[in-house]
Amino acid sequence: MQTLHISLNEKKNSYPIYFGNNLINEVEKILPLKSYSKIFIVTDKHLQQTLLKQLQSSFSGETDCIILPPGEKAKTLNSIKMLWTAMHDAQLDRKSLVINLGGGVITDMGGFAASTYMRGIDFVNIPTTLLSQVDASVGGKTGINFAEIKNLIGTFNQPQAVIIDATTLETLSERELVAGFAEIIKHGLIKDKNYLKKVTSKSPLEFSQEELLEIIKGSCEIKASVVQQDETENGQRKILNFGHTIGHAIESLCLGNLRPLLHGEAISVGMVAEAALAKTKGLLSDEEIQVIKQSLFHAGLPISVRGLSVDEIYTKMLSDKKNTFNQINFTLLSGIGNALYNQTSNEETIKQAISTVIK
């Protein structure tokens, strides 16, 4: 087992991220569970008969749990009400611990419920998707979608620990595994050319479990280095939003489709569009645009989207929570491995960039 510590200045000194295989069977050894009055597990229906049973069987004491509907559509206020009610019915107190077992939807919602119940109780994330292991579970962002806007309601609240068990990736479909590489590739694009080369050296499906574990750790190290500088996203942490301004709009609009895009797929398209925007501002060359497109395409990620119009994507972007003073804010690349935040542009140029990813 390997450990990475995230050190924070604003709220608490640090918390650990544990990396390894079969850690879901070792949670009671890793965490000081006896110091908590009750253990409450949050998960979804996809894991009810598999990882939930495995986790519960590893505990010597009793646990309460709630099984939520799976997927982004469940990331709503109604789900949070269900969570709060279940926490109240389980008689959780301020010395209880919430364990979030699942993907980014579960860690976002479970973390939000824990951070608001009784004005905040401790929680731990056990992310079970590649996307959540490299992104959603780390950094303390929690929340839900509201008014058809991605993550409009939420808090910054750090977990007590994150436990990343690479063996849980065996539960994923190929599509879900590949989607997780969007955030991995993003980390290389915004921060580290050499890391980008490493994670795009093979198809995502060709990496061994041990190689994936090293990639996950590498992404967490990059994200931790950014979050430690700016926990509540007042400045430098905004570079993690590359691809997300346009990508979140596409993701939200696709939720009603018969086959909605996964988060990573939408962010992949968003990165291509925002790279096009950077090119119009003279920040990226044609060669660098090709590197970005090829990195995503060869990973099996989409670089365009069908069935949406430029105008509806732009309109959705006007409600993005990162906007200030009625301006749409972007993080744009200034060369591979370097990112600039708080970048703006005019409507015509933004729409032109969006048009490059519409089929």
C-alpha positions as a Markdown table, in Angstrom:
| # | Residue | x | y | z |
|---|---|---|---|---|
| 1 | Met | 0.0 | 0.0 | 0.0 |
| 2 | Gln | 1.2 | 3.5 | -0.9 |
| 3 | Thr | 0.2 | 6.7 | 0.7 |
| 4 | Leu | 0.0 | 10.3 | -0.5 |
| 5 | His | -0.8 | 13.2 | 1.9 |
| 6 | Ile | -2.7 | 16.3 | 0.9 |
| 7 | Ser | -1.6 | 19.2 | 3.0 |
| 8 | Leu | -4.0 | 22.1 | 3.3 |
| 9 | Asn | -3.7 | 25.6 | 4.9 |
| 10 | Glu | -7.3 | 26.6 | 5.2 |
| 11 | Lys | -9.1 | 23.9 | 7.2 |
| 12 | Lys | -7.0 | 21.0 | 8.3 |
| 13 | Asn | -3.4 | 20.1 | 8.1 |
| 14 | Ser | -3.6 | 17.0 | 5.9 |
| 15 | Tyr | -5.4 | 13.9 | 5.0 |
| 16 | Pro | -4.1 | 10.7 | 3.4 |
| 17 | Ile | -4.9 | 9.0 | 0.1 |
| 18 | Tyr | -4.2 | 5.3 | 0.2 |
| 19 | Phe | -3.3 | 3.4 | -3.0 |
| 20 | Gly | -3.2 | -0.4 | -3.4 |
| 21 | Asn | -5.0 | -3.6 | -4.4 |
| 22 | Asn | -7.7 | -5.3 | -2.3 |
| 23 | Leu | -7.8 | -2.4 | 0.1 |
| 24 | Ile | -11.6 | -2.7 | 0.4 |
| 25 | Asn | -11.0 | -5.7 | 2.6 |
| 26 | Glu | -8.6 | -3.7 | 4.8 |
| 27 | Val | -10.6 | -0.6 | 5.6 |
| 28 | Glu | -11.0 | -1.5 | 9.3 |
| 29 | Lys | -7.3 | -1.8 | 9.5 |
| 30 | Ile | -6.6 | 1.5 | 7.6 |
| 31 | Leu | -9.2 | 3.7 | 9.4 |
| 32 | Pro | -9.7 | 4.4 | 13.1 |
| 33 | Leu | -13.3 | 3.2 | 12.9 |
| 34 | Lys | -13.5 | 2.5 | 16.7 |
| 35 | Ser | -13.4 | 6.3 | 17.3 |
| 36 | Tyr | -16.7 | 6.7 | 15.6 |
| 37 | Ser | -20.2 | 6.2 | 17.1 |
| 38 | Lys | -21.7 | 4.8 | 13.9 |
| 39 | Ile | -20.6 | 3.9 | 10.4 |
| 40 | Phe | -23.0 | 4.8 | 7.5 |
| 41 | Ile | -22.3 | 3.7 | 3.9 |
| 42 | Val | -23.5 | 5.5 | 0.9 |
| 43 | Thr | -23.5 | 3.6 | -2.4 |
| 44 | Asp | -25.7 | 2.9 | -5.5 |
| 45 | Lys | -27.6 | -0.1 | -6.9 |
| 46 | His | -24.7 | -1.1 | -9.2 |
| 47 | Leu | -22.6 | -2.0 | -6.2 |
| 48 | Gln | -25.3 | -3.3 | -3.9 |
| 49 | Gln | -24.5 | -7.0 | -4.6 |
| 50 | Thr | -20.8 | -6.7 | -5.1 |
| 51 | Leu | -18.5 | -4.2 | -3.5 |
| 52 | Leu | -21.0 | -3.2 | -0.8 |
| 53 | Lys | -21.3 | -6.7 | 0.5 |
| 54 | Gln | -17.5 | -7.1 | 0.3 |
| 55 | Leu | -17.0 | -3.9 | 2.4 |
| 56 | Gln | -19.6 | -4.8 | 4.9 |
| 57 | Ser | -18.2 | -8.3 | 5.4 |
| 58 | Ser | -14.8 | -6.8 | 6.2 |
| 59 | Phe | -16.2 | -4.9 | 9.2 |
| 60 | Ser | -16.4 | -6.6 | 12.6 |
| 61 | Gly | -19.2 | -4.3 | 13.7 |
| 62 | Glu | -22.6 | -3.3 | 12.3 |
| 63 | Thr | -23.1 | -0.6 | 9.6 |
| 64 | Asp | -26.1 | 1.2 | 8.2 |
| 65 | Cys | -26.3 | 2.1 | 4.5 |
| 66 | Ile | -28.4 | 3.7 | 1.8 |
| 67 | Ile | -28.7 | 2.4 | -1.8 |
| 68 | Leu | -29.2 | 5.3 | -4.2 |
| 69 | Pro | -30.1 | 5.1 | -7.9 |
| 70 | Pro | -27.1 | 5.1 | -10.2 |
| 71 | Gly | -25.9 | 7.8 | -12.6 |
| 72 | Glu | -25.7 | 11.5 | -13.1 |
| 73 | Lys | -29.5 | 11.8 | -13.3 |
| 74 | Ala | -29.7 | 10.8 | -9.6 |
| 75 | Lys | -27.5 | 13.7 | -8.5 |
| 76 | Thr | -30.4 | 15.8 | -7.3 |
| 77 | Leu | -31.9 | 17.5 | -4.3 |
| 78 | Asn | -34.4 | 14.7 | -4.0 |
| 79 | Ser | -31.5 | 12.2 | -3.6 |
| 80 | Ile | -30.0 | 14.5 | -0.9 |
| 81 | Lys | -33.3 | 14.5 | 0.9 |
| 82 | Met | -33.3 | 10.7 | 0.8 |
| 83 | Leu | -29.8 | 10.8 | 2.2 |
| 84 | Trp | -30.5 | 13.2 | 5.0 |
| 85 | Thr | -33.6 | 11.2 | 6.0 |
| 86 | Ala | -31.7 | 7.9 | 6.0 |
| 87 | Met | -28.9 | 9.5 | 8.1 |
| 88 | His | -31.5 | 10.8 | 10.6 |
| 89 | Asp | -33.3 | 7.5 | 10.7 |
| 90 | Ala | -30.0 | 5.8 | 11.4 |
| 91 | Gln | -29.5 | 8.2 | 14.3 |
| 92 | Leu | -26.2 | 9.5 | 13.2 |
| 93 | Asp | -24.6 | 12.0 | 15.5 |
| 94 | Arg | -21.6 | 14.3 | 15.2 |
| 95 | Lys | -19.3 | 11.5 | 16.0 |
| 96 | Ser | -20.5 | 9.3 | 13.1 |
| 97 | Leu | -18.6 | 8.5 | 9.9 |
| 98 | Val | -20.0 | 8.4 | 6.4 |
| 99 | Ile | -18.2 | 6.1 | 3.9 |
| 100 | Asn | -18.9 | 7.0 | 0.2 |
| 101 | Leu | -18.5 | 3.8 | -1.9 |
| 102 | Gly | -18.9 | 4.5 | -5.6 |
| 103 | Gly | -18.1 | 6.8 | -8.5 |
| 104 | Gly | -18.1 | 10.6 | -8.6 |
| 105 | Val | -21.9 | 10.9 | -8.2 |
| 106 | Ile | -21.7 | 9.0 | -4.9 |
| 107 | Thr | -18.7 | 10.8 | -3.6 |
| 108 | Asp | -20.1 | 14.2 | -4.6 |
| 109 | Met | -23.5 | 13.5 | -3.0 |
| 110 | Gly | -22.3 | 11.6 | 0.0 |
| 111 | Gly | -19.7 | 14.3 | 0.7 |
| 112 | Phe | -22.4 | 17.0 | 0.4 |
| 113 | Ala | -24.8 | 15.2 | 2.7 |
| 114 | Ala | -22.1 | 14.7 | 5.3 |
| 115 | Ser | -20.9 | 18.3 | 5.1 |
| 116 | Thr | -24.4 | 19.6 | 5.7 |
| 117 | Tyr | -25.8 | 17.1 | 8.2 |
| 118 | Met | -25.6 | 18.5 | 11.7 |
| 119 | Arg | -23.4 | 21.2 | 10.2 |
| 120 | Gly | -20.9 | 18.7 | 9.1 |
| 121 | Ile | -19.7 | 15.2 | 10.1 |
| 122 | Asp | -16.7 | 13.2 | 8.9 |
| 123 | Phe | -16.7 | 11.3 | 5.7 |
| 124 | Val | -14.3 | 9.0 | 3.8 |
| 125 | Asn | -14.3 | 8.3 | 0.0 |
| 126 | Ile | -13.7 | 4.9 | -1.5 |
| 127 | Pro | -14.0 | 5.7 | -5.2 |
| 128 | Thr | -14.7 | 2.7 | -7.5 |
| 129 | Thr | -14.5 | 4.3 | -11.0 |
| 130 | Leu | -11.3 | 5.5 | -12.7 |
| 131 | Leu | -12.8 | 8.9 | -13.1 |
| 132 | Ser | -13.6 | 9.3 | -9.4 |
| 133 | Gln | -10.2 | 7.9 | -8.4 |
| 134 | Val | -8.2 | 10.5 | -10.3 |
| 135 | Asp | -10.6 | 13.4 | -9.9 |
| 136 | Ala | -14.0 | 13.5 | -8.1 |
| 137 | Ser | -13.0 | 11.8 | -4.8 |
| 138 | Val | -9.9 | 14.0 | -4.2 |
| 139 | Gly | -9.9 | 17.7 | -3.4 |
| 140 | Gly | -13.0 | 18.2 | -1.3 |
| 141 | Lys | -15.5 | 19.4 | -3.9 |
| 142 | Thr | -19.0 | 18.1 | -3.0 |
| 143 | Gly | -22.4 | 18.9 | -4.5 |
| 144 | Ile | -25.4 | 18.2 | -6.7 |
| 145 | Asn | -26.9 | 19.4 | -10.0 |
| 146 | Phe | -29.7 | 21.9 | -9.7 |
| 147 | Ala | -31.8 | 23.8 | -12.3 |
| 148 | Glu | -30.2 | 21.6 | -15.0 |
| 149 | Ile | -26.8 | 23.1 | -14.1 |
| 150 | Lys | -23.9 | 20.8 | -13.2 |
| 151 | Asn | -22.8 | 21.0 | -9.6 |
| 152 | Leu | -24.6 | 24.3 | -9.0 |
| 153 | Ile | -25.2 | 23.5 | -5.3 |
| 154 | Gly | -22.2 | 22.3 | -3.2 |
| 155 | Thr | -19.5 | 22.8 | -0.6 |
| 156 | Phe | -15.8 | 22.6 | -0.3 |
| 157 | Asn | -15.3 | 20.0 | 2.5 |
| 158 | Gln | -12.3 | 17.6 | 2.6 |
| 159 | Pro | -12.7 | 13.9 | 3.5 |
| 160 | Gln | -10.8 | 12.3 | 6.4 |
| 161 | Ala | -9.2 | 10.0 | 3.9 |
| 162 | Val | -9.5 | 8.6 | 0.4 |
| 163 | Ile | -9.0 | 4.8 | -0.2 |
| 164 | Ile | -8.2 | 3.9 | -3.8 |
| 165 | Asp | -8.4 | 0.2 | -4.5 |
| 166 | Ala | -7.4 | -0.6 | -8.1 |
| 167 | Thr | -9.2 | -3.9 | -8.0 |
| 168 | Thr | -12.5 | -2.1 | -8.0 |
| 169 | Leu | -11.8 | -1.1 | -11.6 |
| 170 | Glu | -12.6 | -4.7 | -12.6 |
| 171 | Thr | -16.3 | -3.8 | -12.1 |
| 172 | Leu | -16.2 | -1.2 | -14.9 |
| 173 | Ser | -17.2 | -1.5 | -18.5 |
| 174 | Glu | -14.6 | -0.6 | -21.1 |
| 175 | Arg | -16.5 | 2.6 | -21.9 |
| 176 | Glu | -16.4 | 3.7 | -18.3 |
| 177 | Leu | -12.7 | 2.9 | -18.0 |
| 178 | Val | -11.8 | 4.8 | -21.1 |
| 179 | Ala | -13.9 | 7.8 | -20.0 |
| 180 | Gly | -11.7 | 8.1 | -16.9 |
| 181 | Phe | -8.7 | 8.8 | -19.1 |
| 182 | Ala | -10.2 | 12.2 | -20.1 |
| 183 | Glu | -9.3 | 13.6 | -16.7 |
| 184 | Ile | -5.9 | 11.8 | -16.7 |
| 185 | Ile | -5.0 | 13.2 | -20.1 |
| 186 | Lys | -6.2 | 16.6 | -18.8 |
| 187 | His | -3.8 | 16.5 | -15.9 |
| 188 | Gly | -0.9 | 16.0 | -18.4 |
| 189 | Leu | -2.2 | 18.8 | -20.7 |
| 190 | Ile | -2.4 | 21.4 | -17.9 |
| 191 | Lys | 0.7 | 20.4 | -15.9 |
| 192 | Asp | 3.1 | 17.8 | -17.2 |
| 193 | Lys | 4.2 | 17.0 | -20.7 |
| 194 | Asn | 6.1 | 13.8 | -19.6 |
| 195 | Tyr | 3.0 | 12.5 | -17.7 |
| 196 | Leu | 1.0 | 13.1 | -20.9 |
| 197 | Lys | 3.4 | 11.0 | -22.9 |
| 198 | Lys | 3.2 | 8.2 | -20.3 |
| 199 | Val | -0.6 | 8.0 | -20.1 |
| 200 | Thr | -1.0 | 8.1 | -23.9 |
| 201 | Ser | 1.8 | 5.6 | -24.6 |
| 202 | Lys | -0.8 | 2.8 | -24.9 |
| 203 | Ser | -4.6 | 2.4 | -25.2 |
| 204 | Pro | -6.3 | 2.7 | -21.8 |
| 205 | Leu | -7.3 | -1.0 | -22.1 |
| 206 | Glu | -3.7 | -2.1 | -22.6 |
| 207 | Phe | -2.4 | -0.9 | -19.3 |
| 208 | Ser | -1.9 | -3.5 | -16.6 |
| 209 | Gln | -3.5 | -3.1 | -13.2 |
| 210 | Glu | -0.2 | -2.1 | -11.7 |
| 211 | Glu | 0.4 | 0.4 | -14.4 |
| 212 | Leu | -3.1 | 1.8 | -13.9 |
| 213 | Leu | -2.3 | 2.2 | -10.2 |
| 214 | Glu | 0.8 | 4.2 | -10.9 |
| 215 | Ile | -1.2 | 6.4 | -13.4 |
| 216 | Ile | -3.9 | 7.0 | -10.7 |
| 217 | Lys | -1.2 | 8.0 | -8.2 |
| 218 | Gly | 0.4 | 10.3 | -10.8 |
| 219 | Ser | -2.9 | 12.1 | -11.4 |
| 220 | Cys | -3.6 | 12.4 | -7.7 |
| 221 | Glu | -0.2 | 13.9 | -7.2 |
| 222 | Ile | -0.8 | 16.5 | -9.9 |
| 223 | Lys | -4.3 | 17.3 | -8.5 |
| 224 | Ala | -3.0 | 17.4 | -4.9 |
| 225 | Ser | -0.2 | 19.8 | -5.9 |
| 226 | Val | -2.8 | 22.2 | -7.3 |
| 227 | Val | -5.4 | 21.8 | -4.5 |
| 228 | Gln | -2.8 | 22.4 | -1.8 |
| 229 | Gln | -2.1 | 25.8 | -3.2 |
| 230 | Asp | -5.7 | 26.9 | -3.5 |
| 231 | Glu | -8.3 | 24.7 | -1.7 |
| 232 | Thr | -11.4 | 26.8 | -2.4 |
| 233 | Glu | -10.7 | 27.6 | -6.1 |
| 234 | Asn | -9.9 | 31.3 | -5.8 |
| 235 | Gly | -7.0 | 31.1 | -8.3 |
| 236 | Gln | -4.6 | 28.4 | -9.3 |
| 237 | Arg | -7.1 | 25.5 | -8.7 |
| 238 | Lys | -9.1 | 26.8 | -11.6 |
| 239 | Ile | -6.6 | 25.3 | -14.0 |
| 240 | Leu | -8.3 | 21.9 | -13.3 |
| 241 | Asn | -11.3 | 23.3 | -15.1 |
| 242 | Phe | -9.8 | 23.0 | -18.6 |
| 243 | Gly | -12.4 | 21.5 | -20.9 |
| 244 | His | -15.1 | 21.9 | -18.3 |
| 245 | Thr | -16.8 | 25.1 | -19.3 |
| 246 | Ile | -17.9 | 23.8 | -22.6 |
| 247 | Gly | -17.8 | 20.2 | -21.5 |
| 248 | His | -20.2 | 20.6 | -18.6 |
| 249 | Ala | -22.7 | 22.4 | -20.9 |
| 250 | Ile | -22.5 | 19.5 | -23.4 |
| 251 | Glu | -22.9 | 16.9 | -20.6 |
| 252 | Ser | -26.0 | 18.7 | -19.1 |
| 253 | Leu | -27.6 | 18.9 | -22.5 |
| 254 | Cys | -27.0 | 15.3 | -23.3 |
| 255 | Leu | -28.5 | 14.0 | -20.1 |
| 256 | Gly | -31.9 | 13.7 | -21.8 |
| 257 | Asn | -30.5 | 11.6 | -24.7 |
| 258 | Leu | -31.1 | 7.9 | -25.0 |
| 259 | Arg | -27.4 | 7.4 | -24.6 |
| 260 | Pro | -26.1 | 10.4 | -22.6 |
| 261 | Leu | -22.4 | 11.2 | -22.6 |
| 262 | Leu | -20.4 | 10.1 | -19.6 |
| 263 | His | -18.6 | 13.0 | -17.8 |
| 264 | Gly | -15.2 | 12.1 | -19.2 |
| 265 | Glu | -16.6 | 11.9 | -22.7 |
| 266 | Ala | -18.2 | 15.3 | -22.5 |
| 267 | Ile | -15.0 | 16.8 | -21.0 |
| 268 | Ser | -13.0 | 15.3 | -23.9 |
| 269 | Val | -15.1 | 17.2 | -26.4 |
| 270 | Gly | -14.9 | 20.3 | -24.2 |
| 271 | Met | -11.1 | 20.2 | -24.2 |
| 272 | Val | -11.0 | 20.0 | -28.0 |
| 273 | Ala | -13.4 | 23.0 | -28.3 |
| 274 | Glu | -11.5 | 25.0 | -25.6 |
| 275 | Ala | -8.2 | 24.2 | -27.4 |
| 276 | Ala | -9.7 | 25.7 | -30.5 |
| 277 | Leu | -10.6 | 28.8 | -28.5 |
| 278 | Ala | -7.0 | 29.0 | -27.3 |
| 279 | Lys | -5.7 | 28.8 | -30.8 |
| 280 | Thr | -7.8 | 31.9 | -31.8 |
| 281 | Lys | -6.1 | 33.7 | -29.0 |
| 282 | Gly | -2.7 | 32.7 | -30.2 |
| 283 | Leu | -2.0 | 30.4 | -27.2 |
| 284 | Leu | -1.8 | 27.1 | -29.1 |
| 285 | Ser | -0.3 | 26.1 | -32.5 |
| 286 | Asp | -1.8 | 23.8 | -35.1 |
| 287 | Glu | 0.7 | 21.1 | -34.1 |
| 288 | Glu | -0.4 | 21.4 | -30.4 |
| 289 | Ile | -4.0 | 21.2 | -31.4 |
| 290 | Gln | -3.2 | 17.9 | -33.2 |
| 291 | Val | -1.4 | 16.6 | -30.1 |
| 292 | Ile | -4.5 | 17.2 | -28.0 |
| 293 | Lys | -6.9 | 15.7 | -30.5 |
| 294 | Gln | -4.7 | 12.6 | -31.2 |
| 295 | Ser | -4.2 | 12.0 | -27.4 |
| 296 | Leu | -7.9 | 11.9 | -26.8 |
| 297 | Phe | -8.9 | 10.1 | -30.0 |
| 298 | His | -6.3 | 7.4 | -29.6 |
| 299 | Ala | -7.5 | 6.8 | -26.1 |
| 300 | Gly | -10.9 | 6.1 | -27.5 |
| 301 | Leu | -12.5 | 9.3 | -26.4 |
| 302 | Pro | -14.9 | 11.4 | -28.5 |
| 303 | Ile | -13.6 | 14.7 | -30.0 |
| 304 | Ser | -16.9 | 15.8 | -31.4 |
| 305 | Val | -20.6 | 15.6 | -30.5 |
| 306 | Arg | -23.8 | 15.1 | -32.5 |
| 307 | Gly | -27.4 | 16.3 | -32.0 |
| 308 | Leu | -26.6 | 19.6 | -30.3 |
| 309 | Ser | -26.4 | 23.2 | -31.7 |
| 310 | Val | -23.9 | 25.8 | -31.1 |
| 311 | Asp | -26.5 | 28.2 | -29.7 |
| 312 | Glu | -27.9 | 25.8 | -27.1 |
| 313 | Ile | -24.4 | 24.9 | -25.8 |
| 314 | Tyr | -23.6 | 28.6 | -25.6 |
| 315 | Thr | -26.8 | 29.4 | -23.8 |
| 316 | Lys | -26.2 | 26.6 | -21.3 |
| 317 | Met | -22.7 | 28.0 | -20.7 |
| 318 | Leu | -24.2 | 31.4 | -19.6 |
| 319 | Ser | -25.4 | 29.6 | -16.4 |
| 320 | Asp | -21.9 | 28.1 | -15.6 |
| 321 | Lys | -21.1 | 28.6 | -11.9 |
| 322 | Lys | -17.5 | 29.7 | -12.8 |
| 323 | Asn | -18.9 | 32.9 | -14.6 |
| 324 | Thr | -18.3 | 36.3 | -12.9 |
| 325 | Phe | -19.6 | 39.7 | -13.9 |
| 326 | Asn | -21.6 | 38.2 | -16.7 |
| 327 | Gln | -18.5 | 36.9 | -18.4 |
| 328 | Ile | -17.9 | 33.2 | -19.3 |
| 329 | Asn | -14.6 | 32.2 | -17.7 |
| 330 | Phe | -12.3 | 29.6 | -19.3 |
| 331 | Thr | -9.1 | 27.8 | -18.4 |
| 332 | Leu | -7.1 | 27.7 | -21.6 |
| 333 | Leu | -3.8 | 26.0 | -22.5 |
| 334 | Ser | -0.8 | 28.1 | -23.3 |
| 335 | Gly | 1.2 | 25.3 | -24.8 |
| 336 | Ile | 1.1 | 21.7 | -23.7 |
| 337 | Gly | 1.7 | 21.4 | -20.0 |
| 338 | Asn | 0.8 | 25.0 | -19.1 |
| 339 | Ala | -2.6 | 26.5 | -18.3 |
| 340 | Leu | -4.0 | 30.0 | -17.8 |
| 341 | Tyr | -7.2 | 30.6 | -15.8 |
| 342 | Asn | -9.8 | 33.4 | -15.9 |
| 343 | Gln | -9.6 | 33.7 | -19.7 |
| 344 | Thr | -12.5 | 35.4 | -21.5 |
| 345 | Ser | -13.6 | 35.9 | -25.1 |
| 346 | Asn | -16.4 | 37.4 | -27.1 |
| 347 | Glu | -19.6 | 35.5 | -28.0 |
| 348 | Glu | -18.7 | 35.2 | -31.7 |
| 349 | Thr | -15.3 | 33.6 | -31.0 |
| 350 | Ile | -16.7 | 31.3 | -28.4 |
| 351 | Lys | -19.4 | 30.1 | -30.8 |
| 352 | Gln | -16.8 | 29.6 | -33.5 |
| 353 | Ala | -14.8 | 27.3 | -31.1 |
| 354 | Ile | -17.9 | 25.3 | -30.2 |
| 355 | Ser | -18.7 | 24.8 | -33.9 |
| 356 | Thr | -15.4 | 22.9 | -34.4 |
| 357 | Val | -16.8 | 20.0 | -32.3 |
| 358 | Ile | -20.3 | 19.9 | -33.7 |
| 359 | Lys | -21.0 | 17.1 | -36.3 |
